[in-house]
Amino acid sequence: MDSDIQLSVSHLGYRPSSPKTVTLVGAGPADLPERIPFYVRQNCFRMPRDVELPAGFSPRFPAPYDLLHGKLVPSEDTYYHRGELKRVASRWGACWQGDFTHFRQAGTYQVETDVQVSAPFMIQERLYDRLILGYLTFLRAQRCGDAVYGIHPACHLDDGVLDSDGSPWPVTGGWHDAGDFRKWMAFTLGNLDALATLHERLAPPLPILAEIAWGNRFFHSMITAEGQVFEDVAGGAAPPGSPFTYDRHWWFENHPGAYSDATDNRWTDNRPGSGDERKVRTTYNPLVQFAFVHNQARLERVLDGAEGAHCRKLAERAWQYGKRRGHDGRTLFVAAQLRAALELGTWSEAEQLAGELIQRQDTGRDGLSGYFLEKDRQEAYRSFAFAAEPALALLRFWELRQNQGAALAVRRYIEGYLLQDATSNPFALTPYGVYLKPPQPEKQLFRDAGRGRGVRTFVHPFNSLGMVPGTGSVLLSHAHLLARAGHLFSNREWQSAAERLLQWTLGHNTCNRSLFVGIGYRQPIGYSFRITQLPEALVSGFIGRPDDTPYLEEFCAIEWNTLEYWGVPYQHAVCALAFLERGEAVGS
């Protein structure tokens, strides 16, 4: 048995109705047969092998060494299901895959072959409750301005001062965004959407409303009397001596804050007025502005009485300010404004914005189609954090208004783009994005997307900033879309595709590693700048090498690209789970 060989499954497990794939991966011997039998058997009960029993041991207490030596000696009383791994030749190299989707019996299991054994997993209903519990635990640990027992003392009680003139602007509370202490509005507002979705769809016995209240304490302090929503707290600035400017370099691949340093990513003395307060960024960010509107308007239906009414009042104030300020028309801003209009119920504006988004969808017949373009149609829409945002906005429009044009656009995006390109790799990963003019093609691979365009599963590493983030948020935003659309359109294939993306993050991947801390059995070492371990965190996930093959840092050479804890993919994940699991809806 070669120790580099891994037998990858979802370490958490499967619902009875889930797709179930097992994949043998790794730098194993090239002489493995084309077909390899596999057996689903009881967790912890190894199958017998044709090895000589060493003196001093017995069948009751066998030798506890070299447990995978010898060939399996299967008999029907030692396993529940037998299948076959078949060799698959792919652009990521050879692997062996088998399917046991039709095995639905609840229990705890492992898959065993002659050459390797899988991690233990469960088959049961409400399996994903474990991830929902993990999300609430992670959010609690990420609280800023609160003492979190076992994690950190009360922090940043002196946040903050305005970056414009240094005057005090109290903004304690909220959540740290990732493996640091920065409070990005663009990335933490989505926690409200995730929490509200869980509350409405599943109503788990968890402190969801209390966590919403904690977040809103901060969010409500970030809006001015005129209605502007400030951009972040402690986001940082351009590194000294760098050529970066806010107007030209703040956004990269529809991701704000691309060049910011760690100037304010630090502990403070918690004493307002002492001089070490962190800065509140006062710039106008249309994504933040309309995400605030969308989430506060939605909370009117979740929170009772005066609390919900106050959220609505702030949403309307921010909406009016955002309309007055406007934006440059980029696709992400149009999608964010559409989601805001839908939650406010301003239907005429929503119809106009939805029509604009639909006009930006590629509908070509040669190659991939259904993806969205930017305003000038000179480039395709791509985003690290908000990959599915245009499609999610149009799906919500269909959900609320039954608009058939929106429904068709969502179908095109899923069928002609996501699922079409997912066939290009053995794990059915959806694409990062299309490139109308692939940059530096002599250095990095772009697969053919038709009409001279390129496509990658992972972010192109040779880019203008050298910024190469993991694509966990991309995959899980697609999982959210697929699960939600699958529920609304009664499409089981889409829901299965969503689960396959979740399973990738749970260990069914090329490294057999769960990307969730505390869930699964083989996790990478998370990147957390100030607090080395956060409970139940999710790392940012795989990046791609120049040839578009997956890479995950597996050693202690920690780097943020694949290993940083991040809340955004977790938000997408729990929204997907809410539409996969059955639960009684709460409220309207």
N, C-alpha and C positions, 0 to 999 in steps of 0.2 A: 504494500500500500504506500503510495506517495503522499507525504504529508501536505503537499501543496494542493492536492485535489480537495475541492469543497463540494458538498452536496447542498445546494441552496434551496431553501423554502422560506415561506413567511414564518418568522420566529414566533410571532403571536399566534398565528394559525388562520383558520378559515371559518366562515359561516357554512352551514350545510350546503347552501345554494351557491357558494363562491366558486369561481374558477380556481382550480388547484393544479399548479405546475411545479415540478421538481426539476432542477437543472444541475448537472454535474459540470463544474468549471474548474479551471486551474491549470498550472503548468505540469500536468501529469504526463505519464508515458504516452508516446505516440502510437503504441501498439494496442491500445484499448480496442475491444471489438466494436463493430458497428452498432450492436444492440446489447444492452446490459439489463438483466432483470432487476427490478426493485420491488421491495416489500414494505407495505405499511403495517407496522406492528405496534404493540403496546409500548408506550414510553417506558424506558428503563429495563425492559425485558429483552436482552439481546438474543438473537437467534444463534443456534449452535453452528460451530464451524469445524471443519475436518482437521483439527490439530490434536496432537497427543497431549493427554492430561498429565502435567508434571507431577512427579511424586510428591506426596504430602497434601495435595488438593483433591477435591471431590466434585461431582456434579452439583452438590448443594452449595459448596464454597469453592468455585473455580479460581484459577490463578488470576490475580488482578492486574496482570501485565500484558502489554502488546495485544490489546483486545480485538484488533482487526486482522490479526494473522490468520491465514487459512481461508479456504473457500466456504461459503455458506452451505449449510445442509438444511434446506427448507423442508418443512412439512406443514400441512394445512392447519395444524393446531398451533403454529408459531407465528402466524400473521393473519391479518384481516383482509388484505387486498394485495394482489400481485399485478404489476404492470411492467412496462418495458421502456427503458431509456433508449432513444434513437439518436444517432449522431447527426448533428446539424452543422452544416458548413455556413458560416456567416461572415460578414465584413469585420466582425469582432473576433474572428477565429472560430475554431471548432468547439462545440459543447455537445452535451448529451441531454436531451429533454424527454420527460415523460409527463403524462397527464393522469390525474386521478380525480377529476371533477365529479364523476358519478359516485364516488365514495362519500357518503353523507352521514355516516353513523357518528353520533356525538361521542367524544372521548378525548384522551390524551395519547399522542402517537409520536413515533419517529419513523423516518424512511431509512431502510438499510439496504445496502448493496455489498457486493464483494469488496469494493475498494473504499467505501466511506459510509458514514452514518450521518444523518441530518440532525440539526438541532431539534429539541422537542417542540411540539406545537399542539394546539387544541383545535377541535372542531366543535363548535357550539353556537347557539343563537346569542345575540347581544354581545358578540365577541369584542366589538369595538368600544364597548363601554370603558375598557381599560385605557384606551387612548384619550377618551373624553376626560376621565379622571386625571390622566397625566397632564392634559392641557391646563386644567384648573390648578393643578399643583405647580406647574411651571409658571403660570401667570402670577400666582401668589408669591413665588420666589422672586419674580421680576419687579415686584412693587418698589417704587421709589418713594422715599419719605415715610416709610413704615419700617418698624423692626420686624424682620422675618426670622422667627426662631430657627436656629440651626443654620441660617444662611448668611444674614448680615444684620448689623444694628441699623437703627433709623439713620437714613442717609439723606443728604442734600435738602435739609430743612430750610436752607437759606436760598434755594432757587427762587428768583434769579434777578438779573438786571437786564434792561433793554440794551441791545447792541448799538442802538442809535445814539443814545446819550448817557448810558450808564445809570439811569434812574431805576429804582426798585420796581419790580413787577412780580408779585408773589405767584409762583407757579409750582408749588410743591405737589407731590402726589404723582399719579400716573404710573406707567411701567417703563422700565428699561427695555430697549428694543431688542438687543442681541446679547453678545458676550461682552458687553461693556456697559457704561452708565449713561449713554446718550438717549434722549427722549425725542425720537423722530415722530412727528405727527403723521407723516405720510404712511408710516409702517405700523404705528400702534393704534390708530383709529380703527383699523380692521378688526381689532379684538372685540369692539362693540358689535360689529356685524356677526362675528362668530358666536359670541355669547347669546345674542338675541336669537340667532338661528337655532342653537341648542335648546334654548328655553321654549321657543314656539314649537319645534318639531318633536322633541324628546322629553322635555321637562325632567331631566335627571335630578336625583336628590342631592344636589351640590349647590354651593353658595353662589349661583350665577348672578342673581340680582345684586348681591353685595359686591361682587367684583365689578359689575357695571357701574355701580355707584362710586366705587373707588376710582375707576378710570375717568368718570365724568367730573369728579372733583378737579382733576387736572385739566381736562378738555375745556370745561366751562371757564377756566381762568385764562385760556389762550385766545379768547375773542375780545375785541375792543368794543367800546360803546357804538362805534360806527359800523361794526360788523366784520372787520378784517380778522381772519384767523391767522395767528402767527405760525411760523413754519416749524420751529423746533426749539428745544432747549439743549444746550451743550453740544450741538452738532459739530462744532469746530469750524476752522477756517482753512484757507489755502496755506500750505506749508510755506514758511518764510523763504523768500527768494524764488518762488515758483512763478511760472508765467500764467497760472490759471486765474480766470476771472469768473465772477458769478454769471454774467450774461452769456459767456461762451462755453464754459466748461462744467457748470453745476449739474447739468443733465447729461447722462450717458446711457444710451439704450433705454430711454424712458425710466431712468432711475435717478432720483435727485440725491444731491450730496456726494457726488462721485469723487470729488477731489478733497473732501474735508479731512483735516488731520485730527489728532486726539488731544488738542489743546485743553478742552474742558472735560475730557473723559477721565475724571479723577474724583477722589474723595474731597470733601470740603469740611470746614469746621462746624457747620450747621448753625452758625451765628450770623443772622442778617446784619449787614452793615459793616462786617469785619474787613471786607475788601477781597475775599476770595470767592465771591458768588459767581455762578456760571451764567453765561449769556443766553438771552432769549432772542432768537433770530426773528427780526421783524419784517423780513421780505415777504412779498405776496406770492404764494404758490397756488395756482388754480386747482391743482390736484388736491391739496390739503383743504382748500376752501370748500370745494364741492363734496369731498369725502366727509367733511364735518356736517354739511347740510344733510347728506344722505343718511348718515348714522343717527343724527339727532332727530330727524323727522321720523325715522323708523322707531326710535325708542318711545315716541309718543304712544305707540300702540302696545308697548311692552310694560311701561311703567305706569303706575296708578296716579290719578288725581293731579295735584299741583306739580309733582315731579315730571310727569309726562308732558304737561302743558308748558312747563318751563323749557323743556327740550325743544318743543315745537316753536316756541317764541325765538329761541336762539337760532334755530334752523332757518326761520324766515328772515331774521336779521342778516345772517351770513349769506343767504341766497340773494337778497337784494344787493348786498355789497359786491358779491361775485359777478352779478349781471352788470353792475355799473363798471367794474374794472375790466371785465372781459378777459380774453386770453388769445393766444396766437393760433388757435384752431387745430393744434396737434391732436391726433386721434385719441390719445389717453385723456386729454382734457374734455373732449366731446363726450367720451364714454362716462367720465366722472360726472359731468353736468347732467347727462341723461339719467343716471342713477339718482341724482339729487332731485331732479324734476319729477321722477316717478314716485319717490317716497313722499314728496310734497303734494302730489296730485295735480300738478300744473300740466294738464294733458296736451294742450296745444303746443306748448314748448317741447314737451317730451316727443310728440310726433315729429316735429321739425328736426330735433336732434337725432332721433332714430333714423329718419330718412337720410340725414347726412352720413351717418355711420354706414348704412346699407350701401350708399353710393360709393363708399370707399372699399367695398369688398371686391376682391379679385374673383372674376367669374370665367376666366379663361378655360378652354377645353384641353389644352396641351399641358400635361404634367399636373402638379399640385394646383389646387384652386380652393377658394373659400377663405383664405387668410385675408387680413385687412392691410390696407395701405395707409401711408401717412397723407397729410393734406394735399401735398403737391404731387402725389402718386409717383414720386421719384425713388421711394424706398418703402419696403414693407414695414409694418408695425412689429416691433419686438420689445420685450421687456423682461428684466430679471424677476421683478416682484409681481407684476400685474399682467402676465402673459395673456390671460383669457378675459381681460377686462371688457373689451368691446363686445365679445360674445355674451358674457354674463349680463351686461347692460341690456342687450337685445333680448335675451332670454327672460329677464325680468319684465320687459315691455310686453312680451307675449303673454307672460303669466298674468299680468294685471289687465291687459287690454285685448288679448286674443288677436293681436295683429299678425296676419298671415305672412306679410313681408318679413317681419322679424323672425317668425318660425322658420321660414325658408333659409334665411341667412344663418341661423344657428345650425340647421341641418347641413348646409354647405360647409361650414367651418369644421364641423365634426367629421362628416363623411369624406369630404374632398381634400381635407388638410390633415387633421389629427390622425384619424384612423388609417388614412391612405399611407402616410409616412411611417406610421407605427409598424408597418410590415417590413421595414428596412432593417430591423434588428431583432434578435431572438427573444428579447424581453418586452416587446411591444411598447417601447418608450415613445412618447409623442415628441414632436420636434421642438427645438428652441425657437427657430425662426427661419424665414426665407430672406434671401439677400438678392435684390434686383441687380446690384453691382457688387459681386463678392470682393471684399478687400484682400489684398495681398494673396491672391490665389496660388502664387508660387511657393508660399510658406505653409499653407494650411488647406485642408481638403474641404471642398464644398460639393455635396452630391447634387446631381442634376434634378432641378425642380421644374424643368420645362421652360421653353422660351428664353434660354440663355441665363436663367436664374439659378441660384444655388440654395441649398438648404443644409442645415446642420442640426444634429440632435443636441449638441452642447454649444455653449458660447464660443465664438471664434477667439482664440487666445491672442492672436496678433491683431491688436486694435489700437486706437489712438491714445488710450490711457494705460494700456497694459493691465487692465482690470479684468480678472477672470473669476467670476463668482460661480459657486455651485448652482445647479439647476433644480434643486429640490422644490423651490417655490414654483418654478415653471410647471413641473410635472404635477404638483398637487393642486395648482390652480386649474389645470386641465382636468384633474380628477374631480374637483368641485363641479366644474361645468358638466362633465359627463354624468356624474351621479345625479345632479339636479335635473338636467335635461332628460336623462333616462327615466327619472321618476315622473316628470311632467308629461313626457311623450310616451310613457309606458314602453320604453325600449330597453329590453334586458341586455342586449349586446353592449349598449353604451355603459350601463352600470357595471357590467363585467370588465370593460376596459378601464373604468375608474378603479375598480378593485385591484387590477393588475399593477396600476401605478402605485397604489398604496402598498401593495406587496413588495414592490421594488424597495421602498423605504424601510420595510420591515425585515429585510434580509434576503429576499429572493432577487439577488443581484450578482454581479460578476465577482464580488468579494465575499459573499455570504456574511454580510455585516448588517445588523440593524442600525439605522441612523437615529433611532430613539434611545436616549440614555435611560437605562433601567427597564427597557422592554427588549427582550431578546437576549442573546448569549454572547455575541461578538460585536462590540461597538468600537468605532474609532474613538480616539481621544479628542474630546471637544476642545475647541478654542474659546476660552473665556478669559478676558483680559485682566479683570480685577478679582473675580471670584472663580477659583479654578474649576469648581464643579457646581452645576445647577441641577436640581432634581428634575427628572422627566423631560429634559430638554431635547430638542431636535436639531441636528447639525444641518448645515446648508446643502450638503450632498455632493454628488459626483460632478467633476468638471470633465471636459474632453481634451484629449491630446490634439495636436495639430491634425492628425488623421481621423479625428472625430470618434475615437474609441474612448471608453470611460476610464477615468482615473480618480481614485480616492486615496488620500494619504492615510496609510495604515500604521505608521510608526510614530515615534514621539517627536519627530521633526514637525511640530505643530505649525500650521499656517491657516489663515482665516478662510482661504478660498473654498475648501471642501469641509472644514471642520468647525466653523464658527456657529455657535448656538444662534438661532434666529426665530423670531416669533411669527413672521409672515407665512412661511410654509405650514406652520402649525394651524394658523387661522384657516387656510385653505383646506387642510386635512379634516378638521372637525366639521367644517361646512359640508364636505363630501360625505362624512360619516352620518350626518343628520339626515341625508337623503338615501342612505343605504340601509340604515337600521329602521325598524318599525317602532313607532312611538305615538302616543296620543298628543296631538297638538294642543297647545295652551294659548288661549286668546285668539284674536281674529287675525 
